[in-house]
Amino acid sequence: MNLDDEKKAFHYAVYDTVSRIPHGNVTTYGHIAYLIGRPQNSRQVGSSLKHLRYIRERLNQEGAGLGEVPWWRVVNSAGIISPRNFGEFEQATLLRGEGVVVSERHKMDLEQYGWFPDDVE
């Protein structure tokens, strides 16, 4: 995967913003895209999180200093965990461990658990 400076900046912004989601809260791919100033790029946010391990390692090799990124706190706009090769079960388990009520269909109440600030510092 070729990471030019623009892609690196995008991934860094995604990971940094996701790292700010408080324990026990969730937000959406679209809201992360909004917060980083790229509101049309919610699918790319999902892709960035899908490739988190590889890209974070590459960024950290260049001195980014990214720690743990709580990817499990990001869900789709309906408040449902996006299915992907059974990873949704791991995500549900991690969220439940933080006190988030996740239904058997992997849905949660965004009104109760949602984190939707207008901006991040």
N, C-alpha and C positions, 0 to 999 in steps of 0.2 A: 504494500500500500504506500503510494507516494504521498507524502505530507508536505505540501508547500506552506509558505508562511501564513497564507489566508486560512488554509484548513487547520493548521496548528492553532491559530487564534480562535477559530470557531470551536474546536474541541476543548481547548482550555477554558473558554467561556462557559461551555456546557458543564464541564466537570466542576468548575469553581462554583457555579450557581447551584448545581445539584447538591454540592457539599454543604450548602447553607440551609437546606430543608431541615427543619427541626425534627428531632426524634419524635415519633408518634404522629407525624403528619405526612401527607402526600401532596403532590401537585401533578400537573399534566405535561405531556411533551410540548403541547402548544404554549403553555404558560412559560416553560423554560425558554422556548423560542422567543416569546414576547420579551421576557426579561433581558435577553442578550441582544435585543434589537434586531432580531431576524424572525418576525412573526409568521412568515410564510414557510419557515423551515422546520416544522414540527417533525416531519419524517426523518430529516437529517439528524435531529436530536436523538430520535430512536436509534438510528444507525450508529451514532456516536457512542451511545450507551451499549449497544450490542457489541461493539469492538473495544470496549473500555479497557480491558486488560492489556491488549496490544498497544493501543494508542497512548494510554497513560504511561506505560513503560517507556515508549519512545520519547514522550514529552519530558519525563523525568530524567532520561539520559542527557537531555539538553538543559537540565537545571530547573525544570518547572516546579519541583517540590510539591507535587500533588500527593496528598495522603489518600485515605479511604474515601471513595465516592459512593454514597449510599444510593446506588442505582435502583434499588427496590422501592424507593419512595416516589417513583415516577410511574404514572398510569395513564391510560388513555382518557379522552375527554368525557367519556361516560362514567368514569370512576371504576373502570374494569381493568384488571391486569391483562395485558396483551399476551395471547398465547404464543409460545415459541419453544418447541422441542422440550416440553415438560418443565421448562424454567419457571413457568408461572406458579408451580407448586412451591419451589424454593422461595420465590418472591412472596407468596402468601404467608409462608411460614415465618419469614423475616419480619413482615409487617405485623403479623399476630404477636410476635415476640416483643414488638414495640407497643402493644396495646391497641392496635388498629383492628377493628372488627371487619373481617373479610368473609363474605358469604361463600357458600359452596360453589357458586358460579364465579367466584373471584371478583366480586363487586364490593365496593365500599362507599360510604356516605361522604361525598365531597364537602357537604355543608358542615359536617362534624369534624372531619379529618383534613380538609383541604387547607393548603398554604398558598395564598394567592396575593402576595404583596404587589404594589405598583412598581416597585424597583428594589434593587439590592445594592448595598454599599460595598 
